[in-house]
Amino acid sequence: MALTGMQIYKLLPKTNCKDCELPTCMAFAMQVAAKQKALTDCPHVSEESKSELSEASAPPMKLVKIGPEGGQFEIGQETVMFRHEEKFHRPCGIAVRIQAGLSDEDALAKVDKVNNSVFERVGQTLKVELCAVEVEGAKDPAGRAKLVAEKSKIPLILIGKDAGVMKAAAEAVKDKRPLIYRADASNIDSFAELASSLKLPLAVTGGSLEELSDLTSKAKDKGVEDILLSFDTEDLAKTLRWLTITRRAALKKNFRPFGYPSMVEVSAKDAEEESVVGAAYAAKYAGIVIVDNAEPWELIPIMVVVQNLYTDPQVPNTVEAKLYEVGNPGENSPVMFTTNFSLTYFSVESEVERSKVPAYICAVDTEGLGVLNAYAGDKISVEKVVKTLQEQKVAEKVKHRKLIIPGLLPIFRAEIEDTSEWKEVIIGPETAREIPAFLTGNWNK
């Protein structure tokens, strides 16, 4: 358990020197206990006290790194239970399982598919972060681990419960710094010793929260530095409850045995259910979600949930308000405007690309709001649109004076024609998906 403010105070110099920028040592001790000050902020604390106080000054949830230097996947060190309190910092990573029963050829084909599971959405790259290799059950566990490690472009998870099998596989790919998954009451001693000797991260699971607490403490005592909490997932409600309890215990109560990120291995009857359940775990509060399938239609929904949750709710998700060129537009290409909300802009851009009609898109600064919200919040107006078009010198790019406006803002049409050089305002589609048909069917005519 973390030390209290009074316990910390007893180990401080008690000189009230104010070098920590607080009036008293007691005030400093209370700030350290509340995780609002670091122990190093006191320049006069002794080395002996530093040793005793190191637990109190550590973050409530440890940062865990998987993979080799330069290509690591990081999870943990979260600070809040709910996103609106601040933000979530390190996105949940999807891991795809490479089953032990696959032939070497099929295993490599699946690894290649995982490597290529990279997608672009609203200007961000979404991808599979980890490759989970079942070594137990493979004909040659060490050989399978090496085969996948050589092909994979992402960090590895080694799946197995047999200590001998795991030792052979882990030693074969130790330079890749894989996650050993997973230790339980039956193998904790050997798995912890293996993880400690090779300096690898270790996932620990227990049949109860009390047992899980004991096992993480035992792993730490044996020298394992990077630990993950792992949960069985046959009961969705129970797993979500345990994920929540352990996170709350770490963040709110500073309960050190649960002060680690979590992971789950999804159990589902089919791919559709696996996608839904995976998204639920990613939302609350898994740091890693292991799934079987590597089809884009299953992975993307989970990735989108993660992407939406791990944005900063206090900072609008925007693109730069400027003139964008889609394709290779020329003097006869269409001109349109939209807001600088990322989702709105990239939805419009992708549909313009799909239309194969090169175009200019003027992004108007609406402080990160979509079209209707910007209009309702008085963040977009005819005056602002006209001024933006002028500042971006759009008229210099084309010889026509036709402007396509969002279908949700038809009220802007007459005023833009009356107050600007854009004398032919065309009301465009209300939704982005209608843009290709609109451009191909109307512009060239």
ZAMARGU-4260 file (C-alpha; in steps of 0.2 Angstrom, whole numbers, plus 5000, padded with zeros to 4 digits):
<rodrens>
0) 5000/5000/5000 | 5005/5018/4997 | 5012/5028/5012 | 5001/5041/5020 | 5006/5060/5021
5) 5011/5058/5039 | 5022/5043/5035 | 5031/5053/5021 | 5033/5068/5033 | 5042/5058/5046
10) 5055/5054/5033 | 5058/5072/5027 | 5071/5085/5034 | 5057/5095/5043 | 5066/5111/5040
15) 5052/5120/5031 | 5065/5127/5019 | 5052/5131/5005 | 5064/5125/4992 | 5050/5114/4986
20) 5040/5129/4983 | 5028/5124/4997 | 5027/5133/5014 | 5030/5117/5025 | 5037/5100/5024
25) 5020/5094/5029 | 5012/5102/5014 | 5025/5094/5003 | 5022/5077/5011 | 5003/5078/5008
30) 5006/5083/4990 | 5018/5068/4987 | 5005/5056/4995 | 4992/5064/4983 | 5003/5061/4968
35) 5004/5080/4965 | 5022/5082/4969 | 5037/5071/4965 | 5049/5066/4979 | 5063/5073/4969
40) 5056/5091/4971 | 5064/5091/4988 | 5082/5094/4986 | 5087/5089/5004 | 5079/5072/5006
45) 5091/5059/5011 | 5095/5043/5000 | 5089/5032/5014 | 5072/5042/5014 | 5072/5041/4995
50) 5073/5022/4996 | 5058/5021/5009 | 5048/5034/4999 | 5050/5027/4982 | 5034/5018/4982
55) 5024/5033/4988 | 5032/5044/4973 | 5029/5031/4960 | 5014/5032/4948 | 4998/5022/4953
60) 4999/5012/4937 | 5015/5006/4930 | 5021/5010/4912 | 5024/4993/4903 | 5034/4991/4887
65) 5033/4976/4876 | 5045/4974/4861 | 5063/4979/4857 | 5069/4997/4859 | 5063/5008/4845
70) 5048/4997/4841 | 5040/4996/4858 | 5021/4995/4862 | 5018/5005/4878 | 5003/5003/4890
75) 4999/5009/4907 | 5003/5024/4918 | 4984/5030/4916 | 4979/5043/4929 | 4960/5044/4928
80) 4945/5032/4929 | 4934/5042/4916 | 4940/5051/4900 | 4931/5067/4904 | 4941/5069/4920
85) 4957/5072/4909 | 4960/5060/4895 | 4966/5042/4893 | 4984/5042/4888 | 4990/5026/4880
90) 4978/5017/4868 | 4972/4999/4869 | 4982/4988/4857 | 4974/4974/4847 | 4983/4958/4846
95) 4979/4944/4833 | 4982/4926/4838 | 4993/4915/4828 | 4986/4898/4832 | 4998/4883/4836
100) 4988/4872/4825 | 4992/4882/4809 | 5006/4875/4797 | 5021/4886/4795 | 5015/4892/4778
105) 4998/4897/4785 | 5006/4905/4801 | 5017/4916/4790 | 5002/4920/4779 | 4992/4926/4794
110) 5007/4936/4801 | 5009/4945/4784 | 4990/4949/4785 | 4993/4956/4802 | 5007/4966/4796
115) 4996/4974/4783 | 4982/4978/4794 | 4985/4996/4793 | 4971/5009/4790 | 4969/5027/4788
120) 4954/5036/4797 | 4952/5055/4799 | 4970/5058/4797 | 4976/5045/4809 | 4984/5028/4806
125) 4975/5013/4814 | 4984/4996/4815 | 4986/4980/4824 | 4999/4982/4838 | 5004/4965/4843
130) 5006/4947/4836 | 5000/4934/4849 | 5009/4917/4845 | 5003/4901/4853 | 5019/4891/4857
135) 5011/4878/4867 | 5004/4865/4856 | 5016/4869/4841 | 5027/4855/4835 | 5042/4866/4838
140) 5038/4880/4850 | 5055/4888/4849 | 5055/4887/4830 | 5037/4894/4829 | 5042/4908/4840
145) 5057/4912/4829 | 5048/4910/4813 | 5035/4923/4818 | 5047/4935/4826 | 5057/4935/4809
150) 5041/4939/4799 | 5032/4951/4811 | 5034/4969/4810 | 5026/4972/4828 | 5030/4966/4845
155) 5026/4948/4851 | 5015/4940/4864 | 5020/4921/4868 | 5005/4911/4873 | 5007/4895/4884
160) 5006/4888/4902 | 5020/4875/4901 | 5035/4882/4909 | 5047/4872/4899 | 5039/4876/4882
165) 5038/4895/4887 | 5057/4895/4892 | 5062/4887/4875 | 5051/4900/4866 | 5056/4915/4876
170) 5075/4912/4875 | 5073/4910/4856 | 5066/4927/4854 | 5072/4936/4869 | 5080/4950/4859
175) 5062/4954/4853 | 5057/4957/4871 | 5040/4948/4870 | 5026/4947/4883 | 5025/4931/4892
180) 5007/4926/4893 | 5002/4920/4906 | 5007/4915/4923 | 4994/4908/4936 | 4995/4899/4953
185) 5001/4883/4945 | 5017/4891/4936 | 5020/4908/4944 | 5037/4903/4952 | 5044/4896/4935
190) 5036/4910/4925 | 5042/4924/4936 | 5059/4917/4937 | 5060/4916/4918 | 5053/4934/4916
195) 5065/4941/4929 | 5080/4932/4921 | 5077/4938/4904 | 5070/4955/4909 | 5053/4952/4900
200) 5036/4958/4904 | 5024/4945/4912 | 5005/4943/4912 | 4997/4936/4928 | 4980/4929/4930
205) 4970/4923/4946 | 4954/4913/4949 | 4949/4928/4961 | 4955/4946/4964 | 4963/4940/4980
210) 4973/4927/4971 | 4978/4939/4957 | 4984/4951/4971 | 4995/4938/4979 | 5002/4932/4962
215) 5007/4950/4956 | 5015/4953/4973 | 5024/4936/4971 | 5030/4941/4953 | 5037/4957/4959
220) 5046/4949/4974 | 5055/4938/4962 | 5061/4953/4952 | 5048/4955/4938 | 5047/4973/4934
225) 5034/4974/4920 | 5018/4965/4925 | 5001/4965/4916 | 4984/4959/4924 | 4976/4946/4914
230) 4958/4940/4915 | 4947/4926/4909 | 4934/4932/4897 | 4920/4918/4897 | 4909/4929/4908
235) 4908/4947/4900 | 4900/4955/4914 | 4912/4948/4927 | 4927/4952/4917 | 4921/4970/4915
240) 4918/4971/4933 | 4935/4965/4938 | 4943/4977/4925 | 4934/4991/4934 | 4938/4986/4951
245) 4957/4983/4948 | 4958/5000/4940 | 4949/5009/4953 | 4959/5000/4967 | 4975/5006/4958
250) 4970/5024/4954 | 4959/5028/4969 | 4966/5018/4983 | 4985/5017/4977 | 4983/4998/4979
255) 5000/4992/4972 | 4996/4974/4968 | 4984/4980/4955 | 4994/4995/4949 | 4997/4988/4932
260) 4988/4988/4915 | 4976/4975/4910 | 4974/4963/4896 | 4960/4951/4890 | 4959/4936/4877
265) 4942/4937/4869 | 4931/4922/4870 | 4917/4922/4857 | 4906/4910/4847 | 4909/4919/4830
270) 4919/4934/4822 | 4904/4946/4824 | 4903/4943/4843 | 4922/4944/4844 | 4922/4961/4837
275) 4908/4967/4848 | 4916/4960/4864 | 4933/4966/4859 | 4926/4984/4858 | 4918/4982/4875
280) 4934/4977/4883 | 4944/4991/4874 | 4932/5004/4881 | 4933/4998/4899 | 4948/4996/4903
285) 4959/4983/4894 | 4976/4989/4888 | 4978/4974/4876 | 4964/4964/4868 | 4968/4947/4859
290) 4957/4942/4845 | 4957/4927/4833 | 4952/4935/4816 | 4962/4947/4806 | 4949/4953/4794
295) 4947/4972/4792 | 4928/4972/4794 | 4931/4964/4812 | 4947/4974/4817 | 4941/4992/4811
300) 4926/4993/4823 | 4937/4989/4838 | 4950/5002/4832 | 4938/5015/4829 | 4931/5013/4847
305) 4949/5015/4853 | 4953/5030/4842 | 4937/5039/4849 | 4941/5035/4867 | 4959/5040/4867
310) 4957/5058/4860 | 4958/5072/4872 | 4940/5078/4876 | 4946/5095/4880 | 4954/5098/4864
315) 4944/5099/4848 | 4949/5086/4834 | 4953/5098/4820 | 4962/5100/4804 | 4971/5116/4798
320) 4959/5128/4791 | 4966/5130/4774 | 4963/5126/4755 | 4965/5108/4752 | 4968/5100/4734
325) 4961/5083/4731 | 4968/5074/4716 | 4976/5086/4704 | 4963/5100/4702 | 4964/5114/4689
330) 4956/5130/4684 | 4939/5121/4680 | 4938/5110/4695 | 4924/5112/4708 | 4926/5122/4724
335) 4917/5118/4740 | 4919/5122/4758 | 4916/5112/4774 | 4921/5114/4793 | 4938/5110/4800
340) 4931/5096/4812 | 4942/5081/4807 | 4928/5069/4805 | 4919/5080/4794 | 4933/5086/4783
345) 4940/5068/4781 | 4923/5061/4777 | 4921/5074/4763 | 4939/5072/4757 | 4938/5053/4755
350) 4921/5054/4746 | 4929/5067/4734 | 4943/5055/4731 | 4931/5041/4728 | 4922/5052/4715
355) 4938/5053/4704 | 4934/5072/4701 | 4948/5083/4707 | 4942/5097/4718 | 4947/5111/4730
360) 4940/5110/4748 | 4940/5126/4758 | 4941/5121/4777 | 4933/5135/4787 | 4938/5137/4805
365) 4923/5132/4816 | 4934/5127/4832 | 4932/5109/4828 | 4913/5108/4826 | 4903/5099/4812
370) 4892/5108/4800 | 4876/5108/4810 | 4884/5111/4827 | 4894/5125/4820 | 4879/5134/4813
375) 4869/5131/4830 | 4884/5138/4840 | 4886/5153/4829 | 4904/5146/4823 | 4900/5148/4805
380) 4892/5162/4795 | 4891/5168/4777 | 4903/5182/4782 | 4915/5170/4789 | 4914/5159/4774
385) 4917/5173/4762 | 4931/5180/4772 | 4940/5163/4772 | 4938/5160/4754 | 4946/5177/4751
390) 4960/5174/4764 | 4964/5157/4755 | 4964/5166/4738 | 4952/5152/4731 | 4947/5163/4717
395) 4964/5164/4710 | 4964/5145/4708 | 4949/5144/4696 | 4942/5154/4681 | 4924/5150/4686
400) 4914/5157/4701 | 4904/5142/4706 | 4904/5137/4724 | 4897/5121/4731 | 4890/5123/4749
405) 4885/5110/4761 | 4867/5104/4759 | 4864/5107/4777 | 4866/5126/4774 | 4855/5131/4760
410) 4851/5147/4769 | 4868/5153/4765 | 4865/5152/4746 | 4857/5169/4742 | 4868/5179/4754
415) 4884/5172/4747 | 4879/5177/4730 | 4874/5194/4735 | 4890/5198/4746 | 4904/5189/4736
420) 4912/5186/4719 | 4904/5168/4720 | 4889/5172/4709 | 4883/5154/4706 | 4881/5145/4723
425) 4876/5126/4721 | 4868/5117/4736 | 4877/5101/4738 | 4873/5085/4746 | 4868/5084/4765
430) 4879/5069/4768 | 4896/5065/4762 | 4892/5048/4755 | 4881/5057/4742 | 4896/5067/4735
435) 4903/5055/4722 | 4886/5054/4713 | 4883/5073/4715 | 4900/5077/4707 | 4900/5064/4693
440) 4882/5068/4689 | 4882/5087/4690 | 4899/5095/4689 | 4904/5090/4672 | 4887/5094/4665
</rodrens>
